Amino acid sequence: MKGRILILSCSALLVLLGAVLLGSEGLEGIGRLIEGGGVESFILWKIRAPRVIAAFLCGAGLALGGVSFQGMFRNPLATPYTLGVSSGAAFGAALALQFHYFFAFDGSLSAGALLGALIAVGVVWLTARLRPDFSPIVLLLAGVAMTFFFSSMILLIQYSSGLTDSFRLMRWLMGGLAGAEWQDILWLLPFLLSGSLILIWRTRDLDLLSISSEIAASRGVDVARSRQAIFLGSSLIVAGVVAVCGPIGFVGMMAPHICRILVGNRHAVLVPASMLFGALFLVVCDTAARLIFFPLELPVGIITAFLGGPFFLWLLIRRTRTAA
């Protein structure tokens, strides 16, 4: 088990380094970047490095949110966007675009997305708090309600927006890391670190909750408090990630499943493995997104959806056969 974690760690570091150096010019371009120079140095440190590191951190955060929600809900199809965080962030971004004359400052789009995500999380949280057991069913239903509500508001804003703002919003909704800067990483780190600490501290609770809440309670777990902590930690991470890169789907669903095959179901091992694999996966997808149709760039959300759709179908078929 430790050997597989070590292999994942080394692979993630190699992919991180390779993605920073790899460009459209192949090996020749790598040589120029290593030698350094005015333009090459600017490309390396101002454009490519922050983008790759942002992809690494966002992939790790989405995978961690996915493995936590799947454990808490005991549902392998749960994703970090289950609770309406994505639609809330999209609504906040739409408002920032619609009223950009009033919110004309650097990072206004990310700030709007973060605020929208936190509003969605807050409404779902307060709704679930009405139940003493902090019921996962109430969380899911509240998340679905938030998704439909914010989706209708986004459509209203798009309908009333001009062509430019409507296109920018649609482009943001595809998810992407083009234009990521060092300040975006500084924006993301507090949410990622605080949420990660909460969730890593709750790995034993996740092991027990993924079996049943009754067994968790019999082993001394305060089920309601533990669910609240997992919900809070996951939501903080996802809100920060969506504010930086938009709603990139399927990473949080695919990474935990693949890592369960590699390292098993024990969350003390599964959590770091999923974070490493999610980071590696998103960096690879983003590198492919900027190189496949160079000089044009695809939004990385298209790549992850292209891979995630067949994976989702395979997972459904596999679960159906297992149930049969």
C-alpha positions as CSV (number, residue, x, y, z in Angstrom):
1,M,0.0,0.0,0.0
2,K,2.8,2.5,0.9
3,G,4.5,1.5,-2.3
4,R,1.5,2.5,-4.4
5,I,1.2,5.8,-2.5
6,L,4.9,6.4,-3.2
7,I,4.4,5.6,-6.9
8,L,1.4,8.1,-7.1
9,S,3.5,10.8,-5.4
10,C,6.4,10.4,-7.8
11,S,4.1,10.2,-10.8
12,A,2.3,13.4,-9.6
13,L,5.6,15.3,-9.2
14,L,6.9,14.1,-12.6
15,V,3.7,15.1,-14.3
16,L,3.8,18.5,-12.5
17,L,7.3,19.2,-13.7
18,G,6.7,17.9,-17.2
19,A,3.5,20.0,-17.6
20,V,5.4,23.1,-16.6
21,L,8.1,22.5,-19.2
22,L,6.0,21.0,-22.0
23,G,4.8,23.3,-24.7
24,S,3.8,23.3,-28.3
25,E,7.4,23.2,-29.5
26,G,8.2,19.9,-27.8
27,L,11.7,19.0,-26.7
28,E,13.2,22.1,-28.4
29,G,10.9,24.3,-26.4
30,I,11.9,22.5,-23.1
31,G,15.5,23.3,-23.9
32,R,14.8,26.9,-24.4
33,L,12.8,27.2,-21.1
34,I,15.7,25.5,-19.2
35,E,18.3,27.9,-20.8
36,G,16.1,30.8,-19.8
37,G,15.8,34.2,-21.3
38,G,13.4,37.2,-21.4
39,V,10.4,35.7,-23.2
40,E,11.0,32.1,-22.1
41,S,11.3,33.1,-18.5
42,F,8.1,35.1,-18.6
43,I,6.2,32.2,-20.2
44,L,7.6,29.8,-17.6
45,W,7.1,31.8,-14.4
46,K,4.2,34.1,-15.2
47,I,1.9,31.9,-17.4
48,R,2.7,28.2,-17.3
49,A,3.9,27.6,-13.7
50,P,0.9,29.3,-12.0
51,R,-1.5,27.5,-14.4
52,V,-0.1,24.1,-13.8
53,I,0.1,24.6,-10.0
54,A,-3.4,25.8,-9.9
55,A,-4.5,22.7,-11.9
56,F,-2.6,20.5,-9.4
57,L,-4.3,22.1,-6.4
58,C,-7.8,22.3,-7.9
59,G,-7.6,18.6,-8.9
60,A,-6.5,17.6,-5.4
61,G,-9.3,19.7,-3.9
62,L,-12.0,18.2,-6.2
63,A,-10.8,14.7,-5.5
64,L,-10.8,15.3,-1.7
65,G,-14.4,16.8,-1.9
66,G,-15.5,13.8,-3.9
67,V,-14.1,11.1,-1.6
68,S,-15.6,12.9,1.4
69,F,-19.1,13.2,-0.1
70,Q,-19.1,9.6,-1.3
71,G,-18.1,8.4,2.2
72,M,-20.6,10.6,4.0
73,F,-23.5,9.9,1.7
74,R,-22.5,6.2,1.1
75,N,-23.1,6.9,-2.5
76,P,-20.3,6.3,-5.1
77,L,-22.1,8.7,-7.5
78,A,-21.9,11.7,-5.2
79,T,-19.7,14.6,-6.5
80,P,-18.3,17.8,-5.0
81,Y,-21.1,19.7,-6.8
82,T,-23.9,17.5,-5.3
83,L,-25.0,20.3,-2.9
84,G,-25.6,23.1,-5.4
85,V,-22.2,24.7,-4.8
86,S,-21.5,24.8,-8.6
87,S,-24.8,26.5,-9.5
88,G,-24.4,28.9,-6.6
89,A,-20.9,29.9,-7.8
90,A,-22.1,30.2,-11.4
91,F,-24.9,32.5,-10.2
92,G,-22.4,34.7,-8.3
93,A,-20.2,34.8,-11.4
94,A,-23.2,35.8,-13.6
95,L,-24.0,38.6,-11.2
96,A,-20.4,39.9,-11.3
97,L,-20.5,39.9,-15.1
98,Q,-23.9,41.5,-15.3
99,F,-23.0,44.3,-12.9
100,H,-19.3,44.6,-13.8
101,Y,-19.6,48.4,-14.0
102,F,-20.3,48.4,-10.2
103,F,-17.8,45.7,-9.4
104,A,-14.9,46.7,-11.6
105,F,-11.9,45.3,-9.7
106,D,-9.4,42.5,-10.3
107,G,-10.8,39.2,-9.2
108,S,-14.4,40.4,-9.2
109,L,-15.5,37.3,-11.1
110,S,-13.8,34.9,-8.6
111,A,-15.2,37.0,-5.7
112,G,-18.7,36.7,-7.1
113,A,-18.3,33.0,-7.7
114,L,-17.1,32.4,-4.1
115,L,-19.9,34.5,-2.6
116,G,-22.5,32.6,-4.6
117,A,-21.0,29.2,-3.6
118,L,-21.0,30.2,0.1
119,I,-24.6,31.4,-0.1
120,A,-25.6,28.0,-1.6
121,V,-23.7,26.2,1.1
122,G,-25.2,28.4,3.8
123,V,-28.8,27.7,2.7
124,V,-28.2,24.0,2.4
125,W,-26.5,24.0,5.9
126,L,-29.4,25.9,7.5
127,T,-31.9,23.6,5.9
128,A,-30.2,20.4,7.1
129,R,-29.8,21.9,10.6
130,L,-33.5,21.8,11.0
131,R,-33.1,18.0,11.4
132,P,-31.3,17.0,14.6
133,D,-29.4,14.2,12.8
134,F,-28.2,16.5,10.0
135,S,-29.7,14.0,7.5
136,P,-27.9,13.3,4.3
137,I,-31.2,13.0,2.5
138,V,-32.1,16.6,3.5
139,L,-28.7,17.7,2.3
140,L,-29.2,16.1,-1.1
141,L,-32.7,17.4,-1.5
142,A,-31.7,20.9,-0.4
143,G,-28.8,20.8,-2.9
144,V,-31.1,19.8,-5.7
145,A,-33.4,22.6,-4.8
146,M,-30.5,25.1,-4.8
147,T,-29.3,23.8,-8.2
148,F,-32.7,24.4,-9.8
149,F,-33.2,27.8,-8.2
150,F,-29.8,29.1,-9.2
151,S,-30.0,27.6,-12.7
152,S,-33.2,29.5,-13.3
153,M,-31.6,32.7,-12.1
154,I,-28.6,32.2,-14.4
155,L,-30.9,31.7,-17.4
156,L,-32.7,34.9,-16.5
157,I,-29.4,36.8,-16.3
158,Q,-28.2,35.3,-19.6
159,Y,-31.4,36.2,-21.3
160,S,-31.1,39.9,-20.2
161,S,-27.3,40.1,-20.9
162,G,-25.5,41.3,-23.9
163,L,-23.7,39.0,-26.3
164,T,-20.2,39.6,-24.8
165,D,-21.3,39.0,-21.1
166,S,-23.4,36.0,-22.1
167,F,-20.4,34.5,-24.0
168,R,-18.0,35.2,-21.0
169,L,-20.5,33.4,-18.7
170,M,-20.8,30.4,-21.0
171,R,-17.1,30.2,-21.3
172,W,-16.7,30.3,-17.5
173,L,-19.3,27.6,-17.0
174,M,-17.2,25.2,-19.2
175,G,-14.4,25.3,-16.6
176,G,-10.9,26.3,-17.4
177,L,-7.5,27.3,-16.0
178,A,-6.4,29.6,-18.9
179,G,-5.2,32.9,-17.3
180,A,-4.6,31.4,-13.9
181,E,-2.1,33.6,-11.9
182,W,-0.2,33.4,-8.7
183,Q,-2.9,35.5,-6.9
184,D,-5.4,32.8,-7.8
185,I,-3.3,30.2,-6.0
186,L,-3.0,32.5,-3.0
187,W,-6.8,32.9,-3.1
188,L,-7.3,29.1,-3.2
189,L,-4.8,28.0,-0.5
190,P,-6.7,29.2,2.6
191,F,-9.8,27.3,1.5
192,L,-7.9,24.2,0.5
193,L,-5.7,24.0,3.6
194,S,-8.5,24.6,6.1
195,G,-10.9,22.2,4.4
196,S,-8.2,19.5,4.0
197,L,-7.3,19.7,7.7
198,I,-10.9,19.2,8.7
199,L,-11.4,16.2,6.4
200,I,-8.1,14.5,7.1
201,W,-8.9,14.8,10.8
202,R,-12.2,12.9,10.1
203,T,-10.9,10.0,8.1
204,R,-11.9,7.5,10.8
205,D,-15.4,8.9,10.9
206,L,-15.6,8.6,7.2
207,D,-14.7,4.9,7.4
208,L,-17.5,4.3,9.9
209,L,-20.1,6.5,8.2
210,S,-19.5,4.8,4.9
211,I,-20.7,1.6,6.5
212,S,-23.7,3.0,8.4
213,S,-24.6,5.8,10.8
214,E,-25.7,3.2,13.4
215,I,-22.3,1.5,13.4
216,A,-20.6,4.9,13.6
217,A,-22.7,5.9,16.6
218,S,-22.0,2.6,18.3
219,R,-18.3,3.3,18.0
220,G,-18.5,6.6,19.7
221,V,-18.9,8.9,16.7
222,D,-21.1,12.0,17.1
223,V,-22.8,11.4,13.7
224,A,-24.5,14.8,13.3
225,R,-21.4,16.7,14.4
226,S,-19.1,14.6,12.1
227,R,-21.4,15.1,9.1
228,Q,-21.4,18.9,9.8
229,A,-17.6,18.9,9.9
230,I,-17.3,16.9,6.7
231,F,-19.9,19.1,4.9
232,L,-18.1,22.2,6.0
233,G,-14.7,21.1,5.0
234,S,-15.8,19.8,1.6
235,S,-17.8,22.9,0.9
236,L,-14.9,25.2,1.7
237,I,-12.7,23.4,-0.7
238,V,-15.2,23.2,-3.5
239,A,-16.2,26.9,-3.1
240,G,-12.5,27.9,-3.4
241,V,-11.9,25.7,-6.4
242,V,-14.9,26.8,-8.3
243,A,-14.1,30.4,-7.7
244,V,-10.7,29.9,-9.3
245,C,-11.4,27.6,-12.2
246,G,-15.1,27.3,-12.6
247,P,-17.2,24.1,-12.4
248,I,-14.9,21.3,-13.7
249,G,-16.8,18.1,-13.5
250,F,-16.1,14.4,-13.0
251,V,-12.7,14.8,-11.3
252,G,-14.2,14.4,-7.9
253,M,-16.2,11.3,-9.0
254,M,-13.5,9.5,-11.0
255,A,-10.4,9.9,-8.8
256,P,-11.8,8.2,-5.6
257,H,-13.2,5.3,-7.6
258,I,-9.9,4.6,-9.4
259,C,-8.0,5.0,-6.1
260,R,-10.3,2.5,-4.3
261,I,-9.2,-0.1,-6.9
262,L,-5.5,0.8,-6.2
263,V,-5.4,1.3,-2.4
264,G,-8.7,0.0,-1.0
265,N,-11.5,1.7,1.1
266,R,-9.6,2.8,4.2
267,H,-9.9,6.6,4.1
268,A,-6.6,7.2,5.9
269,V,-4.9,5.9,2.7
270,L,-7.7,6.7,0.2
271,V,-7.8,10.4,1.0
272,P,-4.2,11.2,0.2
273,A,-4.2,8.8,-2.8
274,S,-7.3,10.5,-4.2
275,M,-5.8,13.9,-3.8
276,L,-2.6,12.9,-5.6
277,F,-4.5,11.1,-8.4
278,G,-7.0,14.0,-8.8
279,A,-4.1,16.5,-9.0
280,L,-2.2,14.3,-11.5
281,F,-5.4,13.8,-13.6
282,L,-6.3,17.5,-13.9
283,V,-2.8,18.5,-14.7
284,V,-2.7,16.0,-17.6
285,C,-6.2,17.0,-18.8
286,D,-5.2,20.7,-18.7
287,T,-2.0,20.1,-20.6
288,A,-3.9,18.2,-23.2
289,A,-6.5,21.0,-23.4
290,R,-3.8,23.6,-24.3
291,L,-1.8,21.4,-26.7
292,I,-4.3,19.3,-28.7
293,F,-5.6,22.1,-30.9
294,F,-2.7,24.6,-30.5
295,P,-2.8,27.6,-30.9
296,L,-6.4,27.2,-29.8
297,E,-7.2,26.0,-26.3
298,L,-10.0,23.9,-25.1
299,P,-11.6,24.5,-21.7
300,V,-10.4,21.7,-19.5
301,G,-13.9,21.0,-18.4
302,I,-14.6,19.6,-21.9
303,I,-11.8,17.1,-21.6
304,T,-12.9,15.9,-18.1
305,A,-16.5,15.6,-19.3
306,F,-15.4,13.7,-22.4
307,L,-13.5,11.2,-20.2
308,G,-16.0,11.3,-17.3
309,G,-19.2,10.5,-19.3
310,P,-18.0,7.0,-20.4
311,F,-16.6,6.4,-16.9
312,F,-20.0,7.3,-15.4
313,L,-21.8,4.8,-17.7
314,W,-19.2,2.1,-16.9
315,L,-19.8,2.7,-13.2
316,L,-23.5,2.4,-13.6
317,I,-23.2,-0.8,-15.5
318,R,-20.7,-2.2,-13.0
319,R,-23.0,-1.4,-10.1
320,T,-26.0,-2.9,-11.8
321,R,-24.2,-6.2,-12.4
322,T,-22.9,-6.2,-8.8
323,A,-26.4,-5.7,-7.5
324,A,-27.7,-8.4,-9.7
